Amino acid sequence: MIKVDNLSFAFPQKELYKNISFTLEEGQHCAFIGTSGSGKSTLIDILMDPERYLFDGRLEMDPTCTIGYVSQFSQPDKTKETTVFEYIGEEFIKIQNEIQSICTEMETSSDIESLLEKYQLALDAFDAMDGDDFESNINKKLNLANLMKRKDVRVSDLSGGEFKLIQVMKEMLSSPDLMIMDEPDVFLDFENLNALKNLINSHKGILLVVTHNRYLLNHCFNKMLHLENMELQEFDGRYIDYNFSLLQTKIELQELAIAEHEEIERNEIVITNLRAVATYNSEASRGRALKARVKFQERLETRRIKAPFVDIKQPIISFGMDHELEDSIVLNVSNYGVAFDELLLENVNFEIKSTDKVALIGANGTGKTTLLREIFKNNHDAIEFNADAKVAYLSQLQGEMLKDSNTILEEFIDAGLETYDEIRSYLANYGFEGEIVNQKIELLSGGEKNMLQLAKVSASKANLLLLDEPTSHLDTYTQIALEKAIEDYKGAILMISHDFYSVVNGMDYVLIIDDKTIRKMSIRKFRKMIYASHFDRDYLETEQKKKAVETKIELALKNTDFVLAKVFVDELEELIKLL
């Protein structure tokens, strides 16, 4: 068991945690969630190397506890010739070779005794790692992730998504006491995401996974850690049940808040009346009554409900346009092709109209990002824009569009905003408030950098948005705000995404890469294809009903009709049981 008790920690410019506590126990698969920049990755660093940090509180962990770790930023070493099998089994092969080397040495050496001792130590280490079955265990994991065909491929030839899965397998194979993964799902295509789900669900040890991916959250975890506004809440159960619990709490708190507000208003009227009386009647008793009422009002104000987990401030994302195009073609791609070491795309033809919202879909490594980048740079004969098109681009390689050495404020000096006050006011909508605007971009989390890119895209007032994995690193609250912004936008969007919630909720149709070219697919057909691969037959219909009921609850709460909201909550509970 790992136990954190009343832990507090702050950087010089920002307080992260205030007396947070939680435990991780055998068999728990724990999702670690929270808004971008709330300190999830820092808490992981503290767990992995507590000696590096000066924190208050206690961290109890067996000193022999082994930790496996998969970073969100891992990349394969392109210079190595290692195969997938050799990479996953590196530690096993190393000991296996050591045992073989000792055996060879014993054939000619006279110092048999010391060699026998080394031989036994190596055998014990190999046995402790379940070495006899390591080849079989690697094959099982490769089969689970549908990557058996890549077993003898060089690691340097893998796509980024495939390498992430291989890394997960490598860490799991060493059977650590605690396995930590920081956003392992980022940029994974649908098939690789499903493979990651299978790997997570097959793991027997303690898992702590930072993720904002709604598919994984709904299907992989039996415990939640939610970090928000310096506080942490732990919940034993599924993500879908945790959200339901938050919704119930939200209704109760809003009911209490309205009752408190009414009480404060009534008391304010009494104070006003007492002050009016005190102006012409100076009796001591009148003054005491007024003082007593003012103190009572102060107590009511300090008692106001504070809800860090149900009252999360969503960013205000809004895409506007300087110049709206009439119903016309904004982008035309004709007979496009691209090749590097091998042919990626050929004979690609499509057009996008001025109000089309289009998802560009395909497996990892099929050329989506290359195509989108070339469209943005507009340096290919096959790519043609409308003369009045104004293009904005969000890159999955955040350093491509953001300068790390800039402060947040400096990044927006040429973004079309007139004054520093205007920039500050604009950035506050995207969650960058106060002194954080003077922070260097290199110090921001992945989610904060993507948020900054969205703010720049929005400020451009473009009528064609090219978005490459815009939901990556974003917390679920920001993902939903982005979906709303896309729904309200009147221009054209071409978006690469592996988050099928964003695709089915916001796109008009899909361009899917298939056999090195692109074909058009309706959202209805795409949804059917994806859900057939990932869900039970009735899952989609039930999930859509769930979303409709949640919308009804939000409307009821907006109208402060708590009786109706609770009726819908009962209906929602029944749907959640089906999911």
C-alpha positions in Angstrom: 0.0 0.0 0.0 1.1 3.6 -0.7 -0.2 6.2 1.6 -0.1 10.0 1.3 -1.2 11.9 4.4 -1.8 15.7 4.5 0.7 16.5 1.8 1.2 20.2 0.9 3.6 21.5 -1.7 4.1 24.8 -3.5 6.4 26.2 -6.2 7.6 29.8 -5.6 5.0 31.2 -8.0 2.2 28.7 -7.4 0.7 26.6 -4.5 -0.2 23.2 -5.8 -1.6 21.1 -2.9 -3.0 21.8 0.5 -3.2 18.9 2.9 -4.1 16.2 0.3 -4.4 12.6 1.4 -5.0 9.3 -0.5 -4.1 5.6 -0.5 -3.3 3.2 -3.4 -3.8 -0.5 -2.6 -3.2 -3.8 -4.3 -5.4 -4.5 -7.3 -6.5 -0.8 -7.7 -6.5 0.7 -11.2 -6.6 4.4 -10.4 -7.3 7.2 -12.9 -5.8 10.5 -11.9 -7.8 13.4 -13.2 -8.0 17.2 -12.9 -7.7 20.4 -14.9 -4.6 21.2 -16.8 -1.9 22.7 -14.7 -3.3 21.5 -11.4 -0.2 19.6 -10.6 -0.8 15.9 -11.6 2.6 15.4 -13.2 4.4 17.0 -10.2 2.6 14.7 -7.8 3.8 11.8 -9.9 7.4 13.1 -9.7 7.0 13.3 -5.9 5.9 9.7 -5.7 8.8 8.6 -7.9 11.5 10.6 -6.2 10.4 12.2 -2.9 13.9 13.2 -1.9 13.9 15.8 -4.7 11.0 17.8 -3.2 10.5 19.7 0.0 6.9 19.0 1.0 4.9 19.0 4.2 3.0 15.9 5.3 3.8 12.2 5.0 4.4 9.8 2.2 4.5 6.2 3.3 5.9 3.7 0.8 8.0 0.5 1.3 11.6 1.4 0.4 11.8 -1.7 -1.7 8.7 -0.7 -3.8 9.5 -0.9 -7.5 7.9 1.6 -9.9 7.3 1.3 -13.6 6.9 4.6 -15.5 5.6 5.6 -19.0 6.1 9.3 -19.8 3.7 11.3 -22.0 6.7 12.6 -24.0 8.6 9.3 -24.8 10.1 8.9 -28.3 12.0 6.0 -29.8 15.8 6.2 -30.3 16.0 6.3 -34.2 19.7 5.3 -34.1 19.1 1.9 -32.4 18.7 -1.3 -34.5 16.8 -3.1 -31.7 13.7 -5.1 -32.7 10.4 -4.9 -30.8 11.0 -8.2 -29.1 14.5 -7.3 -28.0 13.3 -3.9 -26.7 10.5 -5.4 -24.6 12.7 -8.2 -23.3 15.9 -6.2 -22.8 16.3 -6.9 -19.1 15.6 -10.6 -19.5 17.9 -11.0 -22.5 20.6 -9.2 -20.6 20.5 -11.7 -17.7 20.1 -14.6 -20.1 23.3 -13.5 -21.9 25.1 -13.1 -18.5 24.1 -16.7 -17.5 25.4 -17.9 -20.9 28.6 -16.0 -20.5 29.2 -17.5 -17.0 28.6 -21.0 -18.3 31.1 -20.4 -21.1 33.7 -19.0 -18.7 33.3 -22.1 -16.3 34.4 -24.4 -19.1 38.0 -23.0 -19.0 38.3 -21.2 -15.6 39.9 -22.7 -12.5 37.9 -20.3 -10.2 34.7 -22.4 -10.3 33.6 -21.4 -6.8 33.2 -17.7 -7.5 31.7 -18.3 -10.9 29.1 -20.7 -9.3 28.2 -17.9 -6.9 27.7 -15.4 -9.7 25.8 -18.1 -11.7 23.4 -18.6 -8.8 22.8 -14.9 -8.3 22.0 -14.5 -11.9 19.6 -17.5 -11.9 17.9 -16.1 -8.8 17.4 -12.7 -10.4 16.1 -14.4 -13.6 13.7 -16.5 -11.6 12.4 -13.5 -9.6 11.5 -11.8 -12.9 9.6 -14.9 -14.1 12.4 -15.3 -16.7 11.5 -18.8 -17.8 8.2 -17.5 -19.3 9.4 -14.1 -20.5 9.1 -15.1 -24.2 5.6 -16.4 -23.7 4.6 -13.3 -21.7 5.9 -11.0 -24.4 3.9 -12.9 -27.1 0.8 -12.7 -24.9 1.1 -8.9 -24.6 1.8 -8.5 -28.3 -1.3 -10.5 -29.1 -3.4 -8.6 -26.6 -2.4 -5.3 -28.4 -2.7 -6.9 -31.9 1.0 -6.2 -32.5 2.3 -9.7 -33.0 3.1 -8.9 -36.6 5.5 -6.1 -35.4 7.5 -8.5 -33.2 10.6 -8.5 -35.5 10.3 -4.9 -36.7 13.0 -2.4 -35.6 11.7 -0.1 -32.9 12.9 2.9 -35.0 10.4 1.9 -37.7 7.4 2.0 -35.3 4.8 4.8 -35.4 4.6 7.0 -32.3 1.4 5.2 -31.1 2.9 1.7 -31.6 6.0 2.7 -29.6 3.9 4.0 -26.7 2.2 0.6 -26.5 5.6 -1.2 -26.7 6.8 1.0 -23.8 3.7 0.1 -21.7 4.4 -3.6 -22.4 8.1 -3.3 -21.4 7.2 -1.7 -18.1 4.4 -4.1 -17.3 6.6 -7.1 -18.0 8.9 -6.2 -15.2 5.9 -6.6 -12.8 6.5 -3.3 -10.8 4.7 -2.9 -7.4 3.3 0.4 -8.8 2.9 1.2 -12.5 2.5 4.9 -13.3 1.6 6.2 -16.7 1.3 9.9 -17.6 -1.2 10.4 -20.5 -0.2 7.2 -22.3 -3.2 7.7 -24.7 -2.0 10.9 -26.3 -2.1 10.7 -30.1 -3.1 7.0 -30.2 -5.4 6.0 -33.0 -8.6 4.1 -32.3 -7.1 0.6 -32.7 -4.0 1.5 -30.5 -6.3 3.1 -27.9 -8.3 -0.1 -27.7 -5.0 -2.1 -27.4 -4.0 0.2 -24.5 -7.4 -0.5 -22.8 -6.7 -4.2 -23.1 -3.2 -3.9 -21.6 -4.5 -1.8 -18.7 -7.3 -4.2 -17.9 -4.9 -7.2 -18.1 -2.5 -5.7 -15.5 -2.5 -7.3 -12.1 -0.6 -4.7 -10.0 -1.4 -1.2 -8.8 -1.9 1.3 -11.6 -1.9 5.1 -11.5 -2.8 6.7 -14.8 -3.1 10.3 -15.7 -5.6 10.5 -18.5 -8.3 12.8 -19.9 -9.4 10.2 -22.4 -13.2 9.6 -22.0 -13.0 6.1 -23.5 -10.3 4.9 -21.1 -12.0 6.6 -18.2 -15.2 4.8 -18.8 -13.7 1.3 -19.3 -10.5 0.8 -17.3 -10.6 2.1 -13.7 -12.0 1.1 -10.3 -10.7 4.2 -8.4 -10.6 8.0 -9.1 -8.2 10.6 -7.7 -9.5 14.1 -8.6 -7.1 17.0 -8.1 -8.7 20.5 -8.3 -8.0 23.9 -6.7 -5.2 22.5 -4.5 -7.6 19.9 -3.0 -7.8 16.1 -3.8 -10.8 13.8 -3.7 -10.6 10.0 -3.9 -13.5 7.9 -5.0 -13.6 4.1 -5.0 -15.6 3.1 -8.1 -15.9 3.8 -11.9 -15.5 7.2 -13.6 -19.2 7.1 -14.7 -20.3 6.5 -11.1 -18.0 9.3 -9.9 -19.5 11.8 -12.4 -23.0 10.7 -11.2 -21.9 11.3 -7.6 -20.6 14.8 -8.5 -23.9 15.6 -10.3 -25.9 14.6 -7.2 -23.6 16.8 -5.0 -24.0 19.7 -7.5 -27.8 19.6 -7.1 -27.6 19.4 -3.3 -25.1 22.3 -3.2 -27.1 24.5 -5.6 -30.2 23.9 -3.5 -28.3 24.9 -0.3 -26.6 27.8 -2.0 -30.0 29.3 -3.1 -31.4 28.8 0.4 -28.3 30.6 1.8 -28.6 33.4 -0.7 -32.2 33.9 0.2 -31.3 34.0 3.9 -28.5 36.5 3.2 -30.9 38.7 1.3 -33.5 38.6 4.1 -30.8 39.5 6.6 -29.6 42.4 4.4 -33.1 43.9 4.4 -33.2 43.7 8.2 -29.7 45.4 8.4 -30.8 48.2 6.0 -34.0 48.8 8.1 -32.0 48.8 11.4 -29.5 51.3 9.9 -32.4 53.5 8.8 -33.8 53.4 12.3 -30.4 54.1 13.9 -30.1 57.4 12.0 -32.9 59.0 14.0 -32.9 56.7 17.1 -29.6 56.4 18.9 -30.7 54.0 21.6 -27.9 51.6 22.6 -30.1 48.6 22.1 -30.7 49.6 18.5 -26.9 49.8 17.9 -26.4 46.4 19.5 -29.1 44.9 17.3 -27.5 46.3 14.2 -24.0 45.0 15.2 -25.4 41.6 16.0 -27.1 41.4 12.6 -23.9 42.6 10.7 -21.9 39.9 12.5 -24.6 37.3 11.7 -24.4 38.4 8.0 -20.6 38.0 8.1 -20.9 34.4 9.4 -23.4 33.7 6.6 -21.0 35.0 4.0 -18.0 32.9 5.3 -20.3 29.8 5.4 -21.1 30.1 1.6 -20.7 26.7 -0.1 -17.3 26.1 -1.6 -17.2 23.3 -4.1 -13.8 22.7 -5.8 -15.0 19.5 -7.5 -18.5 20.4 -8.7 -18.0 24.1 -9.5 -15.1 23.8 -12.0 -14.6 26.9 -14.1 -14.7 25.9 -17.8 -12.7 28.0 -20.2 -14.6 30.2 -22.6 -13.5 29.1 -26.0 -15.0 30.9 -29.0 -14.0 30.9 -32.7 -15.0 34.0 -34.6 -14.2 35.3 -38.1 -13.2 38.6 -39.5 -14.6 37.6 -42.9 -17.4 35.1 -43.4 -17.3 33.3 -46.8 -20.5 32.7 -48.7 -21.4 29.1 -49.6 -18.2 28.3 -51.6 -15.2 26.0 -51.7 -12.6 27.2 -49.2 -10.0 24.4 -49.9 -9.4 22.1 -52.8 -6.9 19.2 -52.8 -6.3 17.6 -56.2 -4.2 14.6 -56.9 -2.0 15.1 -53.8 0.8 12.6 -52.9 3.6 12.3 -50.5 6.4 9.8 -49.8 9.4 9.6 -47.4 11.2 6.2 -47.2 8.0 4.8 -48.6 4.8 6.0 -50.3 2.4 7.5 -47.6 -0.4 9.0 -49.7 -1.2 9.1 -53.4 -4.0 10.3 -55.6 -5.7 12.2 -52.7 -8.7 14.4 -53.9 -11.2 16.3 -51.7 -12.7 19.7 -51.3 -14.0 21.5 -48.2 -16.8 24.0 -48.3 -16.8 27.2 -46.3 -19.0 25.8 -43.5 -17.9 22.1 -43.5 -16.6 20.6 -40.3 -14.4 17.6 -41.3 -12.4 15.0 -39.4 -9.3 13.6 -41.0 -9.0 10.0 -39.7 -6.4 7.3 -40.1 -4.0 5.0 -38.2 -0.8 6.3 -36.7 1.8 7.0 -39.3 -0.5 7.2 -42.4 0.4 10.9 -43.2 -2.4 12.9 -41.6 -0.1 15.5 -39.9 2.1 15.8 -43.0 -0.9 16.6 -45.1 -2.3 19.1 -42.7 1.0 20.8 -42.3 1.4 21.1 -46.1 -2.1 22.5 -46.4 -1.1 25.2 -43.8 2.2 26.0 -45.5 0.4 26.1 -48.9 3.6 25.1 -50.8 2.2 22.2 -52.9 0.7 22.5 -56.4 -2.1 20.1 -55.4 -3.4 22.4 -52.7 -5.6 25.4 -53.6 -7.3 27.9 -51.3 -10.2 30.3 -51.9 -8.7 33.8 -52.4 -10.5 35.1 -49.3 -9.5 32.2 -47.0 -7.8 33.1 -43.8 -6.1 30.0 -42.2 -5.2 29.2 -38.6 -3.3 26.1 -37.5 -3.0 24.2 -34.2 0.0 21.8 -34.3 0.3 18.6 -32.2 4.0 19.6 -32.0 3.4 22.5 -29.7 6.9 24.1 -30.2 6.0 24.5 -33.9 3.5 27.3 -33.1 4.6 28.5 -29.6 8.0 29.9 -28.7 9.2 28.3 -25.4 11.3 31.3 -24.4 8.4 33.7 -24.6 6.1 34.5 -21.6 2.4 33.9 -22.2 1.9 37.6 -22.5 4.8 38.0 -25.1 3.3 35.2 -27.2 0.2 37.4 -27.8 1.8 40.7 -28.6 1.3 40.1 -32.3 -1.9 38.2 -32.0 -4.2 41.0 -33.1 -5.0 42.4 -29.6 -4.3 46.1 -29.0 -3.2 46.6 -25.4 -1.7 44.6 -22.5 -5.0 45.0 -20.6 -6.9 43.6 -23.6 -4.5 40.6 -23.8 -4.9 40.0 -20.1 -8.7 40.1 -20.3 -8.7 37.8 -23.3 -6.3 35.3 -21.7 -8.5 35.1 -18.6 -11.2 33.4 -20.7 -8.7 30.6 -21.3 -7.7 30.1 -17.7 -4.5 32.3 -17.7 -5.2 34.8 -15.0 -3.0 37.0 -12.7 0.8 36.6 -12.7 0.7 33.3 -14.6 0.7 35.4 -17.8 4.3 36.3 -17.0 5.4 32.7 -16.9 7.6 31.2 -19.6 5.8 28.8 -22.0 8.4 26.1 -21.5 7.2 25.8 -17.9 3.6 25.1 -18.9 2.0 21.6 -18.9 1.0 20.0 -22.1 -2.6 20.8 -21.6 -1.8 24.5 -20.8 0.2 24.7 -24.0 -2.6 23.3 -26.1 -5.0 25.7 -24.4 -2.6 28.6 -25.4 -2.7 27.3 -29.0 -6.5 27.4 -29.0 -6.4 30.9 -27.7 -4.1 31.9 -30.5 -6.3 30.2 -33.1 -9.3 32.0 -31.7 -7.6 35.4 -31.7 -6.7 35.0 -35.4 -10.4 35.3 -36.5 -9.7 32.8 -39.3 -12.4 31.3 -41.5 -10.6 28.0 -42.0 -9.2 26.2 -38.9 -6.6 23.4 -39.3 -6.6 21.5 -36.0 -4.1 18.6 -35.4 -5.2 16.7 -32.3 -6.7 19.7 -30.5 -8.0 17.6 -27.6 -4.6 16.1 -26.7 -3.5 16.9 -23.1 -6.8 18.8 -22.5 -8.9 17.9 -19.4 -12.4 16.7 -20.0 -14.0 20.0 -19.0 -11.9 21.8 -21.7 -12.7 19.1 -24.2 -16.4 19.7 -23.7 -15.9 23.5 -24.0 -14.0 23.0 -27.3 -16.8 20.8 -28.6 -19.2 23.7 -27.9 -16.9 26.2 -29.6 -16.7 23.9 -32.7 -20.5 23.5 -32.8 -21.0 27.3 -32.7 -18.3 28.2 -35.2 -19.6 29.4 -38.6 -16.5 28.7 -40.7 -14.7 25.6 -42.0 -12.7 23.1 -39.9 -10.3 20.3 -41.0 -9.4 18.4 -37.8 -7.2 15.4 -37.1 -8.5 13.6 -34.1 -8.4 10.2 -32.4 -11.0 11.3 -29.8 -14.2 9.9 -31.4 -16.4 11.8 -28.9 -15.2 15.0 -30.5 -15.6 13.6 -34.0 -19.1 12.3 -33.6 -20.3 15.3 -31.5 -18.9 18.0 -33.7 -18.1 17.0 -37.3 -20.3 16.9 -40.4 -18.4 14.0 -42.1 -15.1 12.1 -42.0 -12.2 11.9 -44.5 -10.6 8.5 -43.8 -7.2 7.4 -45.0 -7.5 3.9 -46.5 -4.9 2.1 -48.6 -2.8 5.3 -49.1 -5.6 7.4 -50.3 -8.6 9.3 -48.8 -12.3 8.5 -49.0 -15.3 10.4 -47.6 -17.5 8.7 -45.0 -20.7 9.9 -43.2 -20.7 10.4 -39.5 -23.4 7.8 -39.2 -21.3 5.2 -41.0 -18.2 6.2 -39.0 -20.0 5.9 -35.7 -21.3 2.5 -36.6 -17.7 1.4 -37.7 -16.1 2.6 -34.5 -18.7 1.4 -32.1 -18.9 -2.0 -33.7 -15.1 -2.4 -32.9 -15.2 -1.0 -29.4 -18.6 -1.4 -27.7 -21.5 -3.7 -27.1 -24.4 -3.4 -29.5 -26.6 -1.2 -27.4 -23.9 0.9 -25.9 -24.1 3.8 -28.3 -27.9 4.2 -28.0 -27.7 4.1 -24.2 -24.9 6.6 -24.1 -26.9 9.0 -26.3 -29.9 8.7 -24.0 -27.6 9.4 -21.1 -26.3 12.6 -22.7 -29.9 13.7 -23.5 -30.9 13.2 -19.8 -27.8 15.1 -18.6 -28.8 18.0 -20.8 -32.3 18.0 -19.3 -30.7 18.0 -15.8 -28.6 21.0 -16.7 -31.7 22.9 -18.0 -33.6 22.1 -14.8 -30.7 23.4 -12.7 -30.5 26.5 -14.8 -34.3 27.1 -14.0 -33.6 26.1 -10.3 -36.2 23.4 -10.6 -34.6 20.9 -8.2 -37.6 18.6 -8.0 -37.5 18.0 -11.8 -33.7 17.7 -11.7 -34.0 14.9 -9.1 -36.6 13.1 -11.3 -34.1 13.1 -14.2 -31.3 12.0 -11.9 -33.3 8.8 -11.1 -33.7 8.3 -14.8 -29.9 8.8 -15.3 -29.1 6.3 -12.6 -31.0 3.6 -14.4 -29.1 4.3 -17.7 -25.8 4.3 -15.9 -26.6 0.8 -14.6 -26.9 -0.3 -18.3 -23.5 1.1 -19.1 
